[in-house]
């Protein structure tokens, strides 16, 4: 496993990360009911001799611009050893479900520049960075929202490469599952996954940090 004992691991993102976590910082039993909580439980079960302190500051509805507004208090001031970022779903989604409310849209250029800047600000204090792609639980790649989400995901892939970060392709994890099941089996809106979907996210994350159950 990549984490050393007593590592502080911080997760930031949107509603998929939030999942009802406690405020101001989710920790312990207050991590929410999503992939962050599953990762914490699996790490604790598999590595009792290498405790990892997991914190959650995901916030529902956030775009990368919202992350920028709270970056100092919710990331830099918490001084994590490792930081996991998953953002971009709302940046894309608002362009489809609220097409006329352009003030809430985050275009690809803004998304790229903002995420790049946030990484630059955080990296000096980090031992490790994990970048998770945004996703759309839809197997038809020609779907307009899926296609745009893939484009934003490609930005995350490139930034992970440029910054020697751990890269988690969440879309690929869902795509593998969707070869056998319909998207509705994971999420009624193709965005907010059920527990199985969150386990797919947790497993994709754990694989990339070299997690071993036994």
LUMGUVEX-555160 format. One line per 5 residues: their letters; for each residue x, y, z of N, C-alpha, C. Coordinates in steps of 0.02 Angstrom, whole numbers, plus 32768, in hexadecimal, padded with zeros to 4 digits. Each point is the difference from the previous one (the first is absolute). Example, Ala and Ser with C-alpha at 12.3 -4.5 7.8 and 13.67 -1.06 7.14 Angstrom:
AS = 8294/7EE4/8186/7FD3/803B/8000/802D/803C/8000 | 7FEE/8035/7FDC/802A/803B/8003/7FD9/8037/8025
//
This chain:
XXXXX = 802A/7FC4/8000/7FD6/803C/8000/802C/803E/8000 | 7FE9/8033/7FDE/8027/803D/7FF9/8001/802B/8040 | 7FCD/7FFA/802B/7FFC/802A/803B/802A/7FE5/8039 | 8026/802B/8020/8026/7FED/803C/7FD3/8008/803D | 8012/7FE0/8038/7FD7/8006/803D/7FF6/8049/8015
XXXXX = 7FC2/800E/8014/7FEB/8041/801A/7FFE/8036/7FC9 | 7FFA/7FEA/7FC3/7FF4/802F/7FC8/7FBC/8021/8009 | 7FFD/8041/7FF1/7FC0/8023/7FFD/7FEB/8005/7FB7 | 7FC8/7FE0/7FEF/7FE6/7FFD/7FBC/7FC0/8029/7FFC | 8002/8034/7FD6/7FC7/802D/7FF9/7FDE/7FF8/7FBD
XXXXX = 7FBD/7FFA/8000/7FD9/7FFC/7FC3/7FD9/8040/7FF6 | 8002/801B/7FC3/7FD8/803B/7FF0/7FDE/7FF4/7FBD | 7FC4/801B/7FF9/7FDA/7FF8/7FC2/7FB9/801A/8007 | 7FD2/7FE2/7FDC/7FBA/8016/7FFF/7FD4/7FD0/8027 | 7FC1/7FF8/7FEB/7FD1/7FD6/8025/8014/7FB7/8004
XXXXX = 8024/7FE8/7FCD/8014/7FBA/8001/8032/7FF3/8038 | 8027/8032/8011/802E/7FFC/8038/7FDE/8011/8042 | 7FD5/8032/7FFE/7FDD/8018/803C/7FD8/7FC8/8021 | 7FCB/7FE9/7FDF/7FD7/7FC8/8018/7FEA/8008/8049 | 7FED/803C/8013/7FE7/800B/8044/8034/8004/8036
XXXXX = 803E/8010/7FEE/8035/8003/8032/7FF3/8038/8032 | 801F/7FFB/803A/7FF8/8033/8035/8025/8040/7FEE | 7FEA/8038/801E/8020/8040/7FF7/8021/8015/8042 | 8036/8027/7FFC/8020/801B/7FC4/802C/7FCD/7FDB | 8019/7FCD/8025/802A/7FCD/7FE1/7FE5/7FBC/8013
XXXXX = 7FF1/7FD6/7FCF/7FE9/7FBD/800E/803A/7FD3/8014 | 7FF7/7FDB/8036/8035/7FD4/8018/7FE2/7FCB/802D | 8021/7FC7/8007/7FE6/7FCA/802A/7FBD/7FE7/7FE7 | 7FCD/8004/802A/7FBD/7FEB/7FEC/7FDC/8035/7FD6 | 8021/8038/7FF4/7FE1/8036/7FDA/8019/8007/7FB9
XXXXX = 8018/7FCA/7FE3/801C/8003/7FBD/7FCB/7FFD/7FC9 | 7FC1/7FF7/8012/7FCC/7FF9/7FCF/7FF5/7FB7/7FEE | 7FD3/7FF4/7FD1/7FED/7FBB/7FEF/8015/7FEC/7FBA | 8038/801B/7FE8/8017/7FF1/7FBD/8045/7FE0/7FFD | 8022/800A/7FC8/8040/7FDE/7FF4/8035/8013/8033
XXXXX = 7FFF/803D/801B/8032/8014/8031/7FFB/7FD4/803F | 7FC3/7FF5/8017/7FF5/7FD6/803B/8015/7FB7/7FF2 | 7FF1/7FE8/7FC4/8013/7FBC/7FEE/804D/7FF9/7FFE | 8021/8031/7FE4/8049/7FFE/7FFE/801C/7FFF/8046 | 7FE5/802A/802B/8018/8003/8045/7FF7/7FBD/8023
XXXXX = 7FC6/7FE1/7FF7/7FF3/7FC0/8021/802E/7FC9/7FE5 | 800A/7FFE/7FBF/802A/7FCC/7FE3/8049/8009/8012 | 8017/803E/8004/8045/800D/8016/8009/7FEB/8049 | 7FCF/8010/8029/8004/7FEF/8048/8000/7FB5/800A | 7FD7/7FDD/7FD9/7FFB/7FB7/8007/803F/7FDD/7FE8
XXXXX = 801D/8017/7FC9/8039/7FDE/7FE3/8042/8014/801E | 8004/803C/801C/8040/801A/801A/7FF9/801C/8047 | 7FEE/7FD6/8030/7FF9/8019/8044/8042/801A/801E | 8038/7FE8/7FE3/8041/8016/8017/801A/803E/7FDD | 7FD9/8019/7FCF/8013/803B/7FDB/7FC5/8030/7FFC
XXXXX = 7FEC/801D/8039/7FC5/802A/8001/8006/803D/7FD3 | 7FCA/800E/7FDC/7FFC/803B/7FD4/7FC7/802C/8019 | 800D/803F/800B/7FCD/802F/8016/7FDE/801D/7FC2 | 7FC0/7FEE/7FF6/7FDB/8015/7FC5/7FD1/803A/8012 | 8001/8034/7FD6/7FD4/8039/8009/7FDB/800E/7FBE
XXXXX = 7FC3/801A/8006/7FD6/800D/7FC6/7FE5/8047/8001 | 8010/8026/7FCB/7FE6/8044/7FFA/7FDB/8009/7FBD | 7FE5/7FC9/7FE5/7FD7/8005/7FC5/7FC2/802A/800E | 7FE8/8026/7FCE/7FC5/802B/8009/7FD3/7FFA/7FC3 | 7FC2/7FED/800C/7FCF/7FF6/7FCA/7FF9/803E/7FD5
XXXXX = 7FFB/7FF5/7FBF/7FF5/8036/7FD1/803F/8024/7FE9 | 8038/7FEF/801D/803D/8025/7FF0/801A/7FF4/7FBA | 801C/8036/7FE4/8028/7FFC/7FC3/8048/800E/8014 | 802D/7FFE/7FD1/8046/800F/8010/8007/8048/8018 | 7FD5/802D/7FE8/8002/8045/8017/7FED/8006/804A
XXXXX = 7FD1/7FD7/8016/7FED/7FFF/8047/803A/7FE6/802A | 8023/7FCE/7FE7/803B/7FE7/8023/8033/8037/8009 | 800A/8028/7FCC/8031/8036/8004/7FEE/8032/8037 | 7FC0/800C/8009/7FEA/8031/8032/800C/7FE9/8047 | 8005/7FBE/800B/8009/7FE6/8044/8042/7FDA/8007
XXXXX = 802C/8007/7FD1/803E/7FD9/7FFF/802C/800D/803E | 8003/803F/8015/802B/8010/8039/7FE8/7FDE/8040 | 7FBF/8009/800F/7FE5/7FE5/803F/7FF7/7FB5/7FFE | 7FEC/7FE5/7FC7/7FEC/7FBA/7FFD/8037/7FD1/7FE7 | 8038/801D/7FE9/8038/7FD5/7FEC/8041/8018/8021
XXXXX = 8016/803A/7FF0/8041/8017/8017/8004/8004/804C | 7FCB/801B/8020/8001/8007/8049/7FFC/7FBC/8024 | 7FE6/7FCD/7FDE/7FFB/7FBD/801F/8041/7FD9/7FFA | 802C/8017/7FD5/8044/7FE4/7FFB/8001/7FB4/7FF7 | 7FE0/7FE6/7FCC/8001/7FB8/7FF6/8043/7FE7/7FE7
XXXXX = 800E/7FC0/800B/803B/7FE1/7FE3/7FF1/7FEB/7FB8 | 7FC4/7FE3/7FF6/7FE9/7FEC/7FBE/7FBD/8023/7FF3 | 7FF6/8014/7FC2/7FC2/8022/7FEC/7FE2/7FDC/7FC5 | 7FBF/7FF1/8005/7FDB/7FE2/7FC8/7FCC/8032/7FE7 | 8002/800D/7FBF/7FD1/8030/7FE1/7FD6/7FDC/7FCC
XXXXX = 7FBE/8006/8005/7FD3/7FEA/7FCB/7FCE/8037/7FF4 | 8006/8023/7FC8/7FD5/8039/7FF1/7FF7/8004/7FB4 | 7FC7/801B/7FEC/7FF3/8009/7FB9/7FBA/7FEC/7FEB | 7FDE/7FD8/8028/7FBD/7FE9/7FEC/7FD0/803B/7FF9 | 7FFE/802C/8031/7FD3/803A/7FFC/8018/8032/7FCC
XXXXX = 8041/8005/7FF6/801B/802C/7FCD/7FE3/7FEE/7FBC | 7FF7/7FC0/7FF3/7FE2/7FE8/7FC2/7FB4/8000/8004 | 7FE5/7FE5/8035/7FB8/7FF5/8006/7FD8/8041/7FFA | 8018/8036/801F/7FDC/803F/7FFD/7FF8/8019/7FB9 | 802C/7FEC/7FD3/7FFA/8015/7FBB/7FC8/7FDC/7FDC
XXXXX = 7FE6/7FCA/801F/7FCA/7FD9/7FE2/7FBE/8009/8024 | 8001/8000/8043/7FC0/8006/8024/7FEC/8048/800B | 802E/802F/7FF9/7FF1/8048/8008/8022/8027/7FC7 | 7FEE/7FF3/7FC2/8024/801D/7FC8/7FFD/804C/7FFC | 7FCB/801F/801B/7FF9/8048/7FFC/8022/8024/803B
XXXXX = 8010/7FDB/8034/8020/801F/803B/804C/7FFD/7FF7 | 8018/8026/7FD2/8046/7FFB/7FEB/8030/8015/8037 | 7FE8/8026/8030/802D/8014/8037/8017/7FC5/802A | 7FDC/7FC9/7FFC/8013/7FC4/8025/8027/7FCE/7FD8 | 800E/8011/7FC1/8026/7FD2/7FD5/804B/8009/800A
XXXXX = 8025/7FCA/7FFC/8049/8002/8003/801A/7FDF/7FC0 | 8017/8029/7FD3/8019/7FE6/7FC1/8042/7FDB/8008 | 8014/7FDD/7FCC/803B/7FD6/8004/803F/8028/800F | 8007/803A/7FE2/803C/8029/800C/8004/8017/8048 | 7FC8/8017/801C/7FFE/8015/8046/800C/7FC5/802F
XXXXX = 7FE1/7FC9/7FF0/8009/7FC3/8028/8049/7FEC/8004 | 8020/7FFF/7FC6/8046/7FEC/7FFD/802D/802F/8027 | 7FF7/8041/7FF4/802B/8032/8021/7FF6/8000/804B | 7FC1/7FFA/8016/7FF2/8003/8048/801B/7FC2/8023 | 7FF4/7FC5/7FE5/8018/7FC4/801F/804D/7FFF/8002
XXXXX = 801E/8016/7FCB/8049/8004/7FFD/801A/802E/8037 | 7FDF/8038/800A/8016/8030/8034/7FF7/7FE3/8046 | 7FC9/7FDE/800C/7FF4/7FE2/8041/8035/7FCC/8011 | 8011/7FD8/7FCE/8034/7FCD/800A/8042/8022/8011 | 8010/8034/7FDC/803F/8025/800C/8003/801C/8047
XXXXX = 7FC8/8018/8019/7FFE/801C/8044/8007/7FCA/8036 | 7FE5/7FC6/7FF2/8000/7FCB/8033/803F/7FD7/8002 | 8020/7FF6/7FC7/8037/7FD0/7FFB/803B/800B/802F | 8014/803E/800E/803B/8008/802B/7FFA/7FDF/8044 | 7FC3/7FFA/801A/7FF7/7FE2/8042/7FEB/7FB7/7FFF
XXXXX = 7FFD/7FE2/7FC5/7FE7/7FBB/7FFA/8037/7FCD/7FF9 | 7FF2/7FC4/801A/802A/7FC6/7FF2/7FE6/7FDC/7FC2 | 7FC0/8008/7FF2/7FE3/7FDF/7FC5/7FBF/8020/7FEC | 7FF1/7FFC/7FBF/7FC3/801C/7FE3/7FDC/7FCA/7FD8 | 7FBE/7FFC/8008/7FD7/7FD0/7FDB/7FCB/8028/7FDA
XXXXX = 7FFE/7FF6/7FBE/7FCF/8021/7FD6/7FD0/7FCD/7FE4 | 7FC0/8009/800E/7FCB/7FD3/7FE9/7FD7/8024/7FCB | 7FF2/7FDE/7FC9/7FDA/801F/7FCB/7FB7/800B/8014 | 7FE0/8033/7FE3/7FB7/8003/8005/7FE4/7FC8/7FD3 | 7FC0/7FF1/8008/7FE3/7FC8/7FDA/7FB8/800D/7FF0
XXXXX = 7FE6/7FDA/7FCF/7FB9/7FFF/7FF0/7FEF/7FB7/7FF5 | 7FD0/7FE6/8025/7FF1/7FB9/7FFE/7FD4/7FF1/7FC4 | 8020/8001/7FC6/7FE0/7FF6/7FBF/8032/7FDE/7FD2 | 7FEB/7FC7/7FE5/802E/7FD9/7FD7/8006/8019/7FB8 | 7FD0/8027/7FE9/8001/801A/7FBC/802E/803D/7FFD
XXXXX = 803B/7FF6/7FE4/8032/8035/8001/7FEE/803B/7FD4 | 7FD2/7FF5/7FD1/7FEB/8037/7FD5/7FCC/802D/8020 | 7FE4/7FEB/8039/7FD3/802B/8026/8024/8042/800E | 7FDF/8038/7FF6/8021/8041/8003/801F/800D/8045 | 7FDC/7FF0/8035/801C/800C/8042/8039/7FD0/800F
XXXXX = 7FF9/7FC2/7FEC/8036/7FCF/800A/803E/8017/7FDA | 7FF7/8016/7FC2/8039/8016/7FD8/8024/803B/8020 | 7FD9/8030/8019/8020/803A/8020/8023/7FEB/8041 | 7FE0/7FD2/8025/801F/7FEA/803F/8042/7FDD/7FF1 | 8003/7FDB/7FCA/803F/7FDF/7FED/8036/8034/7FF1
XXXXX = 7FEC/8037/7FE2/8030/8035/7FF0/801C/801F/8040 | 7FD5/800C/8031/8017/801A/8040/802B/7FCC/8025 | 7FED/7FC1/7FF9/8028/7FCB/801E/8045/7FFC/7FE2 | 8006/800F/7FBF/8041/8000/7FE0/802D/8037/801C | 7FE3/8037/8015/8026/8035/8021/801D/7FE6/8041
XXXXX = 7FD8/7FDC/8026/8018/7FE4/803F/8039/7FCF/7FF4 | 7FF8/7FD7/7FCD/8035/7FD0/7FEF/8041/8025/7FF0 | 7FFC/8035/7FD9/803C/8025/7FED/8020/8022/803C | 7FD6/801E/802B/801B/8021/803C/8020/7FCE/8030 | 7FE3/7FC4/8004/801F/7FCC/8029/8045/7FEE/7FE5
XXXXX = 8005/7FFA/7FBF/8040/7FF1/7FE1/8032/8039/800B | 7FEA/803D/7FF7/802C/803A/8007/8019/800A/8047 | 7FD9/7FE9/8031/8011/800D/8046/8013/7FC0/8026 | 800E/7FCA/7FDC/8013/7FC1/801F/7FCE/7FEA/8036 | 7FC0/800B/7FF2/7FCB/7FEE/802F/7FE6/7FBA/7FF1
XXXXX = 7FE2/7FE2/8032/7FDD/7FC0/7FF7/7FC0/800F/7FD9 | 7FF5/7FDC/7FCA/7FC6/800D/7FD5/7FCD/7FC8/8008 | 7FC1/8013/800F/7FCA/7FD0/8007/7FCC/800E/7FCB | 7FF9/7FD2/7FD1/7FD0/8006/7FCA/7FBC/7FE4/8016 | 7FD7/802A/801E/7FC0/7FE8/801A/7FD1/7FED/7FC7
XXXXX = 8005/8023/7FC8/7FD5/7FF0/7FC7/800C/7FBA/7FE7 | 8040/7FEC/7FFE/8011/7FBC/7FEA/7FE3/7FCC/802F | 7FFF/8010/8041/7FE4/7FD1/8031/7FB5/7FF5/7FF4 | 7FDD/8036/7FF1/7FB9/7FFA/7FF1/7FF4/7FDD/7FBD | 802A/8010/7FCF/7FF8/7FE2/7FBE/8006/7FB4/8002
XXXXX = 802E/7FE7/8029/8008/7FB8/8006/7FC0/7FE0/801C | 7FE2/8020/8031/7FC2/7FE7/801D/7FC6/8003/7FCE | 7FFE/8036/7FD9/7FC9/800A/7FD1/8001/7FD1/7FC5 | 8035/7FD9/7FF8/8000/7FCC/7FCD/7FCE/7FC9/8011 | 7FEC/7FFD/8040/7FD4/7FCA/8017/7FBE/801A/801C
XXXXX = 7FFC/8040/8010/7FC4/801B/8020/7FEE/8044/7FE3 | 7FC1/8012/8007/7FE7/8041/7FE9/8014/8037/8030 | 800C/803D/7FE8/8012/8038/802D/7FCE/800A/8039 | 7FBF/7FF2/7FF3/7FCE/800B/8034/800B/7FD2/803D | 8026/7FCB/7FF8/800E/7FD4/8038/8031/8020/8031
XXXXX = 8021/8036/7FEB/8030/8022/802B/7FE9/8045/8016 | 7FDA/8023/7FD4/7FED/8045/8010/7FC4/8014/7FD7 | 7FCB/8017/8020/7FC4/8013/7FDB/800D/803C/7FD3 | 802E/802C/8014/800F/803C/7FD8/8042/7FFA/7FDB | 801F/7FC5/8003/8040/7FF2/7FE0/803A/8029/801C
XXXXX = 7FF5/801D/803B/8034/8028/8021/800B/7FEA/8048 | 7FCB/7FFA/8027/8007/7FF1/8047/7FFA/7FB4/800B | 8038/7FDE/8009/7FFF/7FB7/8003/7FE3/7FE5/8041 | 7FE4/7FC3/7FFC/7FEA/7FDD/803C/803E/7FE1/8021 | 7FF4/7FD5/8032/8038/7FE5/8026/802F/7FD6/7FD3
XXXXX = 7FE4/7FDC/7FD1/802A/7FDA/7FD2/802D/802F/7FD8 | 7FE3/8037/7FE9/8028/8031/7FDB/8037/801E/802A | 7FF0/800E/803E/8034/801B/802D/8036/7FCC/800E | 7FED/7FC1/8001/8033/7FCC/800A/802D/7FFB/7FC2 | 7FE4/800B/7FC5/802A/8002/7FC4/8032/8039/8004
XXXXX = 7FEB/8039/8019/802E/8039/8008/8036/7FEF/8034 | 7FEA/7FE2/8038/8030/7FEF/8035/8033/7FCD/7FE6 | 7FE9/7FCE/7FDB/802E/7FCD/7FE6/8031/801E/7FCE | 7FE8/802C/7FD4/802D/801F/7FD0/8035/8029/8023 | 7FED/8023/8035/802F/8027/8028/8033/7FD3/8022
XXXXX = 7FE8/7FCC/8021/802C/7FD4/8026/8032/7FDA/7FD4 | 7FEA/7FEE/7FC5/802E/7FDE/7FD2/803C/802C/7FEF | 7FF4/8041/7FF9/8035/802E/7FED/8030/8012/8039 | 7FE9/7FF4/803E/802F/800D/8038/801D/7FBE/801A | 7FFA/7FCC/7FD6/8020/7FBF/800C/7FE7/7FDF/8040
XXXX = 7FBF/8004/8009/7FDF/7FE0/8039/7FFF/7FB4/7FF8 | 8010/7FDE/8036/7FFD/7FB7/8003/7FD7/7FEB/803C | 7FCA/7FDB/7FF2/7FD4/7FEB/8038/8023/7FCC/802C | 8025/7FD3/7FE1/8021/7FCB/8026/804B/8004/7FF7
//
